[in-house]
Protein backbone atom coordinates (compact mmCIF):
# COMPACT_ATOMS: atom_id res chain seq x y z
CA UNK A 1 0.00 0.00 0.00
CA UNK A 2 2.85 2.36 0.86
CA UNK A 3 4.42 1.78 -2.57
CA UNK A 4 1.10 2.48 -4.28
CA UNK A 5 0.71 5.72 -2.32
CA UNK A 6 4.22 6.84 -3.23
CA UNK A 7 3.66 5.95 -6.88
CA UNK A 8 0.39 7.90 -6.88
CA UNK A 9 2.15 10.91 -5.33
CA UNK A 10 4.94 10.70 -7.91
CA UNK A 11 2.48 10.55 -10.81
CA UNK A 12 0.50 13.48 -9.37
CA UNK A 13 3.61 15.61 -8.86
CA UNK A 14 4.84 14.83 -12.37
CA UNK A 15 1.45 15.75 -13.85
CA UNK A 16 1.42 18.95 -11.83
CA UNK A 17 4.87 19.86 -13.10
CA UNK A 18 3.78 19.34 -16.70
CA UNK A 19 0.55 21.34 -16.25
CA UNK A 20 2.49 24.13 -14.56
CA UNK A 21 4.80 24.33 -17.55
CA UNK A 22 1.81 24.79 -19.82
CA UNK A 23 0.31 27.46 -17.56
CA UNK A 24 3.59 29.35 -17.40
CA UNK A 25 3.93 29.08 -21.21
CA UNK A 26 0.67 30.98 -21.57
CA UNK A 27 1.70 33.76 -19.18
CA UNK A 28 5.39 34.17 -19.91
CA UNK A 29 5.12 36.73 -22.75
CA UNK A 30 3.17 39.20 -20.60
CA UNK A 31 5.40 38.51 -17.60
CA UNK A 32 8.56 39.24 -19.60
CA UNK A 33 6.95 42.51 -20.70
CA UNK A 34 6.21 43.35 -17.05
CA UNK A 35 9.80 42.49 -16.11
CA UNK A 36 11.20 44.85 -18.74
CA UNK A 37 8.81 47.57 -17.60
CA UNK A 38 10.06 47.24 -14.02
CA UNK A 39 13.68 47.07 -15.12
CA UNK A 40 13.41 50.29 -17.10
CA UNK A 41 11.76 52.21 -14.25
CA UNK A 42 13.69 51.40 -11.03
CA UNK A 43 13.19 53.31 -7.79
CA UNK A 44 15.62 53.75 -4.91
CA UNK A 45 15.11 52.37 -1.41
CA UNK A 46 12.33 54.12 0.51
CA UNK A 47 11.09 55.68 -2.77
CA UNK A 48 9.24 52.71 -4.34
CA UNK A 49 5.95 54.59 -4.86
CA UNK A 50 5.26 53.69 -8.51
CA UNK A 51 6.77 50.20 -8.24
CA UNK A 52 4.58 49.25 -5.29
CA UNK A 53 1.50 50.70 -6.99
CA UNK A 54 2.10 48.51 -10.05
CA UNK A 55 2.67 45.33 -8.03
CA UNK A 56 -0.33 46.02 -5.77
CA UNK A 57 -2.57 46.66 -8.78
CA UNK A 58 -1.55 43.41 -10.51
CA UNK A 59 -2.13 41.35 -7.37
CA UNK A 60 -5.53 42.95 -6.87
CA UNK A 61 -6.50 42.05 -10.44
CA UNK A 62 -5.76 38.39 -9.60
CA UNK A 63 -8.29 38.38 -6.75
CA UNK A 64 -5.98 38.97 -3.80
CA UNK A 65 -7.08 41.25 -0.98
CA UNK A 66 -4.42 43.94 -1.18
CA UNK A 67 -3.35 46.42 1.52
CA UNK A 68 -0.76 49.13 0.88
CA UNK A 69 1.18 51.08 1.84
CA UNK A 70 1.98 48.98 4.91
CA UNK A 71 4.88 49.91 7.18
CA UNK A 72 6.37 52.66 9.31
CA UNK A 73 9.92 53.98 9.18
CA UNK A 74 11.64 55.70 12.06
CA UNK A 75 12.71 58.48 9.68
CA UNK A 76 10.18 61.33 9.94
CA UNK A 77 8.15 61.95 6.79
CA UNK A 78 9.28 58.78 5.01
CA UNK A 79 6.59 56.51 3.52
CA UNK A 80 7.03 52.74 3.79
CA UNK A 81 5.58 51.36 0.54
CA UNK A 82 5.03 47.81 1.78
CA UNK A 83 2.40 45.56 0.20
CA UNK A 84 0.38 42.75 1.78
CA UNK A 85 -1.81 40.61 -0.51
CA UNK A 86 -3.96 37.87 1.01
CA UNK A 87 -5.81 34.97 -0.60
CA UNK A 88 -7.74 32.64 1.71
CA UNK A 89 -8.85 29.21 0.56
CA UNK A 90 -10.32 27.33 3.48
CA UNK A 91 -8.65 25.93 6.56
CA UNK A 92 -4.93 25.30 6.52
CA UNK A 93 -1.53 26.88 7.18
CA UNK A 94 -0.53 30.40 6.22
CA UNK A 95 2.48 30.76 3.91
CA UNK A 96 4.24 34.10 3.52
CA UNK A 97 5.93 34.67 0.15
CA UNK A 98 8.11 37.75 -0.03
CA UNK A 99 9.65 39.87 -2.77
CA UNK A 100 11.80 42.97 -2.39
CA UNK A 101 11.21 46.00 -4.64
CA UNK A 102 13.97 48.61 -4.39
CA UNK A 103 16.84 49.36 -6.78
CA UNK A 104 20.40 50.65 -6.39
CA UNK A 105 22.32 53.88 -7.18
CA UNK A 106 24.18 52.29 -10.10
CA UNK A 107 24.61 53.55 -13.68
CA UNK A 108 23.48 50.71 -15.96
CA UNK A 109 26.03 49.61 -18.58
CA UNK A 110 24.31 46.51 -20.01
CA UNK A 111 23.41 47.96 -23.39
CA UNK A 112 19.96 46.33 -23.21
CA UNK A 113 17.16 48.01 -25.18
CA UNK A 114 15.18 48.25 -21.93
CA UNK A 115 18.13 49.46 -19.82
CA UNK A 116 17.45 52.03 -17.14
CA UNK A 117 18.32 55.67 -17.79
CA UNK A 118 16.61 56.81 -14.59
CA UNK A 119 18.18 59.36 -12.26
CA UNK A 120 16.80 60.28 -8.86
CA UNK A 121 17.55 62.15 -5.66
CA UNK A 122 18.99 59.93 -2.96
CA UNK A 123 17.88 60.28 0.66
CA UNK A 124 20.93 62.51 1.18
CA UNK A 125 19.85 64.77 -1.69
CA UNK A 126 22.44 63.68 -4.25
CA UNK A 127 21.50 63.19 -7.90
CA UNK A 128 22.29 59.53 -8.70
CA UNK A 129 21.67 56.97 -11.46
CA UNK A 130 19.29 54.11 -10.60
CA UNK A 131 19.38 50.47 -11.74
CA UNK A 132 17.87 47.13 -10.75
CA UNK A 133 21.38 45.73 -10.33
CA UNK A 134 20.33 43.11 -7.77
CA UNK A 135 17.45 41.55 -9.68
CA UNK A 136 14.56 42.76 -7.56
CA UNK A 137 12.68 43.21 -10.84
CA UNK A 138 13.06 39.45 -11.38
CA UNK A 139 11.82 38.83 -7.84
CA UNK A 140 8.72 41.01 -8.28
CA UNK A 141 7.79 39.46 -11.61
CA UNK A 142 8.30 35.98 -10.16
CA UNK A 143 5.95 36.86 -7.30
CA UNK A 144 3.27 38.10 -9.70
CA UNK A 145 3.64 34.96 -11.83
CA UNK A 146 3.46 32.72 -8.77
CA UNK A 147 0.41 34.63 -7.55
CA UNK A 148 -1.38 33.92 -10.83
CA UNK A 149 -0.48 30.23 -10.77
CA UNK A 150 -1.81 29.85 -7.23
CA UNK A 151 -5.01 31.71 -8.07
CA UNK A 152 -5.61 29.30 -10.94
CA UNK A 153 -4.74 26.22 -8.86
CA UNK A 154 -7.01 26.83 -5.86
CA UNK A 155 -8.42 23.32 -6.15
CA UNK A 156 -4.98 21.96 -5.23
CA UNK A 157 -4.29 23.87 -2.01
CA UNK A 158 -5.99 24.89 1.22
CA UNK A 159 -4.99 27.61 3.65
CA UNK A 160 -3.85 31.20 3.24
CA UNK A 161 -1.32 32.71 0.84
CA UNK A 162 0.23 35.92 2.16
CA UNK A 163 2.24 37.81 -0.45
CA UNK A 164 4.62 40.51 0.77
CA UNK A 165 6.09 43.30 -1.33
CA UNK A 166 8.92 44.59 0.84
CA UNK A 167 10.58 47.97 0.24
CA UNK A 168 14.04 49.15 1.32
CA UNK A 169 15.82 45.80 1.40
CA UNK A 170 19.07 47.33 0.18
CA UNK A 171 19.22 49.58 3.26
CA UNK A 172 17.82 46.85 5.59
CA UNK A 173 14.88 48.97 6.73
CA UNK A 174 11.90 47.47 4.91
CA UNK A 175 11.24 44.30 6.91
CA UNK A 176 11.55 46.18 10.20
CA UNK A 177 9.27 48.90 8.84
CA UNK A 178 6.52 46.43 7.99
CA UNK A 179 6.82 44.58 11.30
CA UNK A 180 6.75 47.92 13.15
CA UNK A 181 3.34 48.51 11.55
CA UNK A 182 1.98 45.42 13.38
CA UNK A 183 2.22 43.17 10.32
CA UNK A 184 1.42 39.97 12.21
CA UNK A 185 -1.35 41.55 14.26
CA UNK A 186 -3.14 43.17 11.31
CA UNK A 187 -2.70 40.17 9.02
CA UNK A 188 -2.38 36.40 9.57
CA UNK A 189 0.80 35.31 11.31
CA UNK A 190 2.46 32.86 8.92
CA UNK A 191 3.35 29.27 9.69
CA UNK A 192 6.11 29.46 7.09
CA UNK A 193 7.92 32.26 5.26
CA UNK A 194 9.72 31.69 1.98
CA UNK A 195 11.54 33.89 -0.54
CA UNK A 196 13.74 33.71 -3.60
CA UNK A 197 16.86 35.58 -4.67
CA UNK A 198 18.52 35.53 -8.07
CA UNK A 199 22.09 34.31 -8.43
CA UNK A 200 24.69 35.81 -10.78
CA UNK A 201 26.73 32.59 -11.11
CA UNK A 202 24.08 29.94 -11.83
CA UNK A 203 22.39 29.07 -15.16
CA UNK A 204 19.06 30.78 -15.74
CA UNK A 205 16.18 28.87 -14.16
CA UNK A 206 18.28 26.54 -12.00
CA UNK A 207 17.39 26.44 -8.29
CA UNK A 208 19.91 26.40 -5.45
CA UNK A 209 19.14 25.72 -1.80
CA UNK A 210 21.09 25.76 1.47
CA UNK A 211 19.76 24.38 4.77
CA UNK A 212 20.99 26.29 7.86
CA UNK A 213 23.04 29.47 7.60
CA UNK A 214 22.53 30.86 4.10
CA UNK A 215 23.47 34.55 4.25
CA UNK A 216 25.71 36.37 6.69
CA UNK A 217 24.95 39.04 9.23
CA UNK A 218 26.20 42.48 8.19
CA UNK A 219 27.53 45.19 10.46
CA UNK A 220 28.51 48.66 9.32
CA UNK A 221 31.30 50.04 11.52
CA UNK A 222 32.96 53.46 11.56
CA UNK A 223 36.30 53.80 13.33
CA UNK A 224 38.01 57.15 13.82
CA UNK A 225 41.71 56.89 14.67
CA UNK A 226 42.59 60.10 16.52
CA UNK A 227 46.15 61.36 16.86
CA UNK A 228 47.88 64.70 17.33
CA UNK A 229 48.65 66.44 14.06
CA UNK A 230 51.52 68.66 13.04
CA UNK A 231 54.16 69.37 10.41
CA UNK A 232 55.10 66.47 8.13
CA UNK A 233 58.79 67.33 8.61
CA UNK A 234 58.54 67.03 12.40
CA UNK A 235 56.75 63.72 13.06
CA UNK A 236 58.41 63.42 16.47
CA UNK A 237 56.12 66.13 17.80
CA UNK A 238 52.95 64.36 16.62
CA UNK A 239 50.99 61.18 17.10
CA UNK A 240 50.45 60.17 13.47
CA UNK A 241 46.94 58.72 12.88
CA UNK A 242 47.87 57.68 9.32
CA UNK A 243 50.54 55.30 10.62
CA UNK A 244 48.17 54.04 13.30
CA UNK A 245 45.44 53.49 10.70
CA UNK A 246 47.86 51.42 8.59
CA UNK A 247 48.80 49.33 11.65
CA UNK A 248 45.11 48.96 12.48
CA UNK A 249 44.20 47.68 9.00
CA UNK A 250 46.98 45.11 9.07
CA UNK A 251 46.14 44.01 12.61
CA UNK A 252 42.49 43.46 11.66
CA UNK A 253 43.54 40.50 9.53
CA UNK A 254 44.60 38.61 12.67
CA UNK A 255 40.98 38.53 13.81
CA UNK A 256 40.21 36.09 11.01
CA UNK A 257 43.53 34.25 10.95
CA UNK A 258 44.32 34.02 14.69
CA UNK A 259 41.23 34.76 16.79
CA UNK A 260 38.49 33.03 14.84
CA UNK A 261 37.96 29.32 14.25
CA UNK A 262 38.58 28.34 10.62
CA UNK A 263 35.16 26.65 10.77
CA UNK A 264 33.34 29.95 11.45
CA UNK A 265 33.41 32.20 8.37
CA UNK A 266 34.27 35.85 9.04
CA UNK A 267 34.93 38.78 6.69
CA UNK A 268 36.35 42.08 7.93
CA UNK A 269 36.72 44.65 5.14
CA UNK A 270 37.84 48.27 5.28
CA UNK A 271 36.08 49.78 2.29
CA UNK A 272 36.86 53.46 2.84
CA UNK A 273 39.68 55.42 4.48
CA UNK A 274 39.98 59.20 4.63
CA UNK A 275 42.58 61.36 6.33
CA UNK A 276 44.64 64.44 5.73
CA UNK A 277 44.48 67.45 3.43
CA UNK A 278 48.08 68.08 2.27
CA UNK A 279 51.23 66.03 1.82
CA UNK A 280 53.28 67.93 4.44
CA UNK A 281 50.61 67.97 7.16
CA UNK A 282 50.10 65.11 9.58
CA UNK A 283 46.35 65.16 10.29
CA UNK A 284 44.60 64.95 13.63
CA UNK A 285 42.50 61.95 12.66
CA UNK A 286 41.73 59.30 10.03
CA UNK A 287 38.24 57.90 9.40
CA UNK A 288 37.66 54.31 8.31
CA UNK A 289 34.41 52.68 7.16
CA UNK A 290 34.10 48.93 7.49
CA UNK A 291 31.76 46.04 6.79
CA UNK A 292 31.82 42.92 8.96
CA UNK A 293 30.20 39.64 7.93
CA UNK A 294 29.62 36.62 10.19
CA UNK A 295 27.05 33.85 10.68
CA UNK A 296 26.84 32.93 14.37
CA UNK A 297 25.68 35.58 16.90
CA UNK A 298 28.48 34.74 19.33
CA UNK A 299 31.11 35.10 16.59
CA UNK A 300 29.58 38.41 15.52
CA UNK A 301 29.79 39.78 19.07
CA UNK A 302 33.40 38.65 19.52
CA UNK A 303 34.61 40.08 16.20
CA UNK A 304 33.07 43.51 16.85
CA UNK A 305 34.67 43.59 20.30
CA UNK A 306 38.04 42.66 18.78
CA UNK A 307 37.89 45.52 16.29
CA UNK A 308 37.37 48.05 19.06
CA UNK A 309 40.06 46.45 21.25
CA UNK A 310 42.67 46.47 18.46
CA UNK A 311 42.02 50.15 17.67
CA UNK A 312 42.43 51.11 21.32
CA UNK A 313 45.51 48.95 21.72
CA UNK A 314 47.31 50.55 18.77
CA UNK A 315 46.50 54.04 20.05
CA UNK A 316 47.75 53.12 23.51
CA UNK A 317 50.98 51.68 22.08
CA UNK A 318 51.56 54.92 20.15
CA UNK A 319 51.20 56.95 23.34
CA UNK A 320 47.94 58.65 22.41
CA UNK A 321 46.28 60.22 25.49
CA UNK A 322 43.08 58.58 26.71
CA UNK A 323 41.04 61.63 25.77
CA UNK A 324 42.14 61.04 22.15
CA UNK A 325 41.29 57.33 22.13
CA UNK A 326 39.75 55.92 18.91
CA UNK A 327 36.02 56.31 18.38
CA UNK A 328 34.13 53.10 17.52
CA UNK A 329 30.65 53.48 16.01
CA UNK A 330 28.31 50.59 15.15
CA UNK A 331 25.57 51.81 12.79
CA UNK A 332 22.51 49.98 14.10
CA UNK A 333 20.31 51.14 11.22
CA UNK A 334 22.64 49.51 8.69
CA UNK A 335 23.16 46.20 10.46
CA UNK A 336 21.23 42.96 10.07
CA UNK A 337 21.32 39.41 11.43
CA UNK A 338 22.29 36.37 9.38
CA UNK A 339 19.68 34.54 7.30
CA UNK A 340 19.11 31.06 8.74
CA UNK A 341 17.16 28.68 6.54
CA UNK A 342 15.16 26.29 8.69
CA UNK A 343 16.69 22.91 7.70
CA UNK A 344 13.45 20.90 7.84
CA UNK A 345 11.49 23.49 5.83
CA UNK A 346 14.31 23.91 3.32
CA UNK A 347 14.73 20.20 2.67
CA UNK A 348 10.95 19.84 2.35
CA UNK A 349 10.51 22.49 -0.31
CA UNK A 350 13.72 21.42 -2.08
CA UNK A 351 12.32 17.89 -2.36
CA UNK A 352 9.02 19.20 -3.76
CA UNK A 353 10.81 21.43 -6.30
CA UNK A 354 13.08 18.55 -7.32
CA UNK A 355 10.05 16.32 -7.98
CA UNK A 356 8.49 18.96 -10.17
CA UNK A 357 11.60 20.24 -11.97
CA UNK A 358 14.04 17.32 -11.98
CA UNK A 359 17.24 16.72 -10.04
CA UNK A 360 19.45 18.40 -12.65
CA UNK A 361 17.63 21.69 -12.08
CA UNK A 362 17.84 21.76 -8.28
CA UNK A 363 21.20 21.75 -6.51
CA UNK A 364 22.53 22.28 -3.01
CA UNK A 365 24.81 25.33 -2.89
CA UNK A 366 27.29 26.82 -0.42
CA UNK A 367 26.29 29.61 1.98
CA UNK A 368 26.92 33.20 0.92
CA UNK A 369 28.56 36.10 2.74
CA UNK A 370 26.13 38.69 1.35
CA UNK A 371 23.29 39.84 3.60
CA UNK A 372 19.51 40.25 3.61
CA UNK A 373 16.76 41.40 5.98
CA UNK A 374 14.29 38.68 4.93
CA UNK A 375 15.21 36.80 8.11
CA UNK A 376 13.47 39.45 10.21
CA UNK A 377 10.11 38.00 9.11
CA UNK A 378 11.06 34.84 11.04
CA UNK A 379 11.04 36.70 14.39
CA UNK A 380 14.32 35.21 15.65
CA UNK A 381 13.52 31.71 14.35
CA UNK A 382 10.03 31.58 15.87
CA UNK A 383 8.67 31.19 12.33
CA UNK A 384 10.48 28.74 9.99
CA UNK A 385 11.88 30.59 6.96
CA UNK A 386 13.72 29.56 3.82
CA UNK A 387 15.21 31.50 0.93
CA UNK A 388 16.21 29.71 -2.26
CA UNK A 389 18.49 30.93 -5.04
CA UNK A 390 17.46 31.29 -8.69
CA UNK A 391 20.02 31.14 -11.47
CA UNK A 392 19.81 34.16 -13.77
CA UNK A 393 22.76 33.83 -16.18
CA UNK A 394 22.75 32.76 -19.82
CA UNK A 395 24.34 29.25 -19.85
CA UNK A 396 26.26 30.20 -23.02
CA UNK A 397 27.92 33.04 -21.12
CA UNK A 398 28.87 30.68 -18.30
CA UNK A 399 30.29 28.12 -20.75
CA UNK A 400 32.39 30.79 -22.48
CA UNK A 401 34.45 31.28 -19.35
CA UNK A 402 34.21 35.04 -19.52
CA UNK A 403 33.87 37.12 -16.37
CA UNK A 404 30.32 37.11 -14.99
CA UNK A 405 29.05 40.48 -13.75
CA UNK A 406 28.10 40.13 -10.10
CA UNK A 407 25.02 41.36 -8.33
CA UNK A 408 25.22 45.14 -7.71
CA UNK A 409 27.39 45.61 -10.80
CA UNK A 410 26.50 47.92 -13.70
CA UNK A 411 26.71 44.97 -16.11
CA UNK A 412 24.35 42.52 -14.37
CA UNK A 413 21.65 41.39 -16.80
CA UNK A 414 19.48 38.35 -16.04
CA UNK A 415 18.24 36.25 -18.95
CA UNK A 416 14.54 37.02 -18.44
CA UNK A 417 12.45 34.17 -19.87
CA UNK A 418 14.20 31.05 -18.49
CA UNK A 419 14.93 32.81 -15.21
CA UNK A 420 11.28 33.70 -14.69
CA UNK A 421 10.12 30.23 -15.77
CA UNK A 422 12.33 28.58 -13.17
CA UNK A 423 11.48 31.02 -10.41
CA UNK A 424 7.71 30.88 -10.91
CA UNK A 425 7.62 27.10 -11.15
CA UNK A 426 9.83 26.63 -8.09
CA UNK A 427 7.91 29.06 -5.89
CA UNK A 428 4.55 27.66 -6.97
CA UNK A 429 5.67 24.11 -6.20
CA UNK A 430 7.01 25.23 -2.81
CA UNK A 431 3.74 26.92 -1.79
CA UNK A 432 1.63 23.97 -3.01
CA UNK A 433 3.82 21.63 -0.96
CA UNK A 434 3.22 23.65 2.20
CA UNK A 435 -0.53 24.07 1.56
CA UNK A 436 -1.37 20.66 0.11
N, C-alpha and C positions, 0 to 999 in steps of 0.2 A: 504493500500500500504506500509506503514511504517513497519507493522508487517511482510509482505512478504519479504521486503528488509532485515530486521534483520534476518529472518529465512534463507534467501539465504546466508547472510554473515556467519551465524553460521555453516551452512552445508559446505560452502567453507573452513572455518578455520579448521573445524574438519577433512575434507578430506586432507587438507594440512598437518595437524599434523600427520595423518596416513601415508601419502606418505613420509614425512620427516623421520619418524621412519624407513621405509623400505630403504631409501637412506643411512641413517646412519648405518643401519645393514650391508650394503654392504661394507662400508668404515672402520668400526670400527676395524677390525683386523690389517689393515696396520697403522691406527692412533695410536693404542696402541703400536705397534712396534716403531713408531716414538717417542712416548712419552718416552718409556724406553731408546731409544737412546739418547734423550736429557737429561734425568735424569742421565744417567751414565757419561755424558761428560759436566758437568756444567762449566761455565766461570764466573769469578768475574766481578763486575761492571767496565765499561770502558775497558774491555778486551774481549768483546763478538764476536771476529772475526769469529770463526768457527760456532758459533751458528747462527749469522746473515746470514752467507753465506748459511747455510742449509735452513733457513726459506725463504730467498730471492729466492733460487733456486726452492723450492717447489711452491711458489706463481707464479713464472714465468712459470712453467710447466702447471699451471691452466689457463693461458691466461691473467694474470694481467701484466700491464706495470710496471716493477719494477725498482726503483732507490735506489742505496745504494753504499757506505755509505752516509747517509744524516745527517748532524749535525756538530756543531763546539763547542768544549769545550774551556774554558778560559785557561785551563792548557796547556802550550806549549808542543807540540809533541804528545799530546793525540789524538787518532782517535775516533770519535763518530760514532759508527756502527749502526746508525739508518736506518730503512727500510721504504720506501713508495711504496705501490703497488696500482695501480689505475685500475679500470674496469669501463668504461663508457657504458651506455646502454640507450641512448636517453636523452630527456629532463626530468628534475626532480631534486629533492634535492641532496645534497652531504652528505653522512653519513660517518663519521670517526669511525673506529673500531680499538681499540688499544690493543696491548699486550706488556708486559714488557719481558725482556729476560735474565737479569743478575741473578747470584746466590750469595750465602753468604759464608763467611769464617767459615764454620761449619763442624765438623767431623761427617759424617753420621753413625748412630748407629741403622738403621732399620733392618738390617739383610736380606734385599731383595736381590735376585740374581742379580739384575741390580743396586745395590747400587753404589754410587760414591766412588771411591778411589783416586780421583784427588787431587793433590796438586799444588799450583801455588804461584807465587810471588805477594804479594799485592802491591798496589801503593807505600807503604812505604818501600818496599823491603823485607818484612818478608815472610818466607815460611809458607803457611797456607793451611789447608784442604779446600775443596770446595764442597758445596752441594746445590741442589735446595730445600732448606728448607722452601721456601715461595710459592712453587707451580707455579713458572713462567714457568716451563716445561708444566704444565697443561694448562696454559694460551696460550702458543705458539701453542700447538697441537689443542686446541679449535679454535684458529684463523685459522689455516690451514684447519681444518674440515669445519668451517663456510664458508671459502673462496670457498671450493669445492662445497658446497651446493648452494651457490649463483650463481656460474658459471653454474651450471646445471639447475637453476631455473630462467634463464634470462627472460623467457616469463612472469614471475609473478612480475617483478619489473622494474621500470624506474628511471633513475638518475645516480648517480656516487657513487660507493663504494670506499672508501679510507682506505686501511689497513695500520696501523702503527705498525712497530716493534720498540719499544722504549728501548734503552739501559739505564743502570745506574739509574734504579729507586730506588734501595736500598740506593744510596747516593744522591738522589734527584737532579741529574744533567742532566738526559737524555732528559726530556721534554724541559727544557730550551735550551739545546744544539741543539735540532732539530728546535725549534722556532728561535734561533739565526741564523740559516742557511736559514732564509727566507722561512720557511715551507709553509706559507699561501700565499706567493707571487709566489713561484715556482710551487706550486700545488694548486688544488682547495681549497678554504676556505670552510670548512664544515658548513652545516646548523645545524647539530647535531653531537655530539661526545659521543660514548658509550664505555664501557669497562666492564670487568668481573674480579672478584677476588675470588679465592677459600676461603673456610671457614673451619676451623679446628674443628667446633662444630656442623655442620649440616650434615645430611645424604647425602651420595653421590648422586649427580644429582638434589637435591632440590635447588630451586632458592629463594633467599631472596632479598628484595628490601626495600629502605628507601628514601622517598621523603625528600628534604631539606638537612640539615647537615648530612653527612654520615660518614666522617672521619675527625679527628681533625687536626688543624695546629700543626706543630712540631717546636720547637725552641731549638737549642743546645746552652747552656750557660756555660761558664767557669767563676768561681768566685775565686779569690785569696785573702784569708784573710791574711793580712800582720800584723805582730806584731814586737816585739823586743825580740830576743832570748837570752838565757843565761843558767846558770846552773840549772838543775832540782831541786837542793836543796835550791835554792835562788829565788823562783818565784817572790818575792817582787821587784826584780830588773829588771823584764821583763814585757812584754805585751804578754801574752800567746795566740798565734793564734789557738792552739788546743781547748782551752776553748771557745774562740770566735766562732770557727767553729761549736762546739757542740750547742752553744746558737743559732747560725744562722740556723742550720738545724731544731731545734725545733721551732724557730720563723716562719720558712717558712710555717709551717702547718696552721698558723693563716690566711694566704692569702686565703686558701680555706674555712676555717671554719668561718672567721670573716670579711673578706673583699669582698668576692665574693657572689653573689646571689646563693642560692641553686639550682636555675633553670638554671644556666649557668655552665655546667661541666668544671672543671679545674683539671689538674693533674700536680703536681710539684714534681719531683723525683730527688734526689741526687743519682746518680748511681756510683760515684767514688769519693773517698777522699784520699788524699795523703799528709803526712806531717811528718817531723822528720826523724832522722837517728839512734838515740840511746835513750835508756830509760831514761838516766839522762841528756838529753839535750833538752831544750825547743827551738823549731825551730823558724826561722824568719818568716816563712809563711806556710800556708796550702792551697793546691789547691783542688777545688771541681769541678766536672763535672756534669751537670744537663740536664734533658730533661723536657720541659714544653709543655703541651698539652691543647689547648683550641679550641673553635669553632668560636666565634664571634671576628671580628677584634678589636673591642673596648675593649673586655675582655682581649684579647692577649696583647694589648698595656699596659693596667693597671697592669696586673700580672707581666710583665717584669720590669716595673717601680718599683713595690713593692719589687721585689727581690733585686734590686740595693739599694733601700732606706733602707731596713732592714739591709743589710750588712754594709752600712755606719753608720747607727744608732748604731749598736752593737759596731763597732770600736770606735765611738765617746764616747759611754758610758764607754768603757774600758780605755779611756784616750790615745788612739793612736794618734800621731801627724798627721796633715792633709797630710803631705808628705808621710805618710805610710797608707793612706786610702786604702780600698779594691779596687781591680781591677775587673771590670765587663766587660766581653767580650761576645758579641752575634755573633755566627759563622754564617754569612749570607749564606755561601755556604752549610750549613747543615740545613737550615730552609726552611719550606714550608707552604703554606697557607692551610686552611681546604678545604676538598672536599665537595662541595655543589651540591647535585643532584637537577637539575631543577625539581620542583614538577610536572608540567604539563607533561614534557617529561617522567618522571619516571612512573607516573601513566599510561600514554599511553602505554609504552612498557610492563609494568607489566600486563595490561589488555590483551594485545596481547599474551603474554607468557602464561597467565592463560588459555585463550581460547584454545591454542594449546597443553598445558601440563596438564591441570586440576588443580582445586583449591587446592588440597591436596599437589601439588608439587611446589606451589608458595606461599610464606608467606611474610608478612611484618615483618621486624626485627628492632631491636634497633640500633641507631648509635654506631659507634665504636670510640675508642680513639687512634687507630693506625693512621698512616699518609701515604700519597701518593702524587706523583707529577702529577698524571693524570689531576687534576683540572687546571693545567697551560694551557692545550690545549683549555680551555674555555675562555681564555683571560679576566679574571676578570668578568665572567658571561655574556660576550657579545655573546658567543655561548652556547646554552643549552647543558649541559652534564649530563650523568647519568652512574653510576657504579653499577652493581648488584653483589650479592654474589652467589657463587656456592658451595653447600655442597660437601665435599670431603672425608667424613669419612664412613667407613663400618658401616651400621646400627646395626650389631651384636655387634660391639665394643661399640657403644653408649648405647645399651640396657644392656650391661653387667655392666655398672656403673663404669668401671675402668677409671683411669685418661686418658684424651685425650691429646696426645702431641700437643702443640700449634704450630702455625706458627713460624718459626725461630728456632725450636728445632731440635735436632739431631735425634729425633724419629718420625718426621712428615712424614707420608706415605699415600698419597691419594690412594683411591681405583680406579684404572685407568678407567676401562670400563664404569661403571655407571656415574662416574664423567664427563667423556668426552661426553657421550651421552647427559646428561642434559645440559652441557655447550654449545655444538654445536647446539642443538635444540633451546635453549633459545635465543642465539645470532642470529641465522638465522631468527627466528620469529620476533625478535626485528627489524632487518634491513628491512625485508619484510614489516613490519608495516609502517616504516618511508618512504619507497620507493614504496608503493603500488600505 
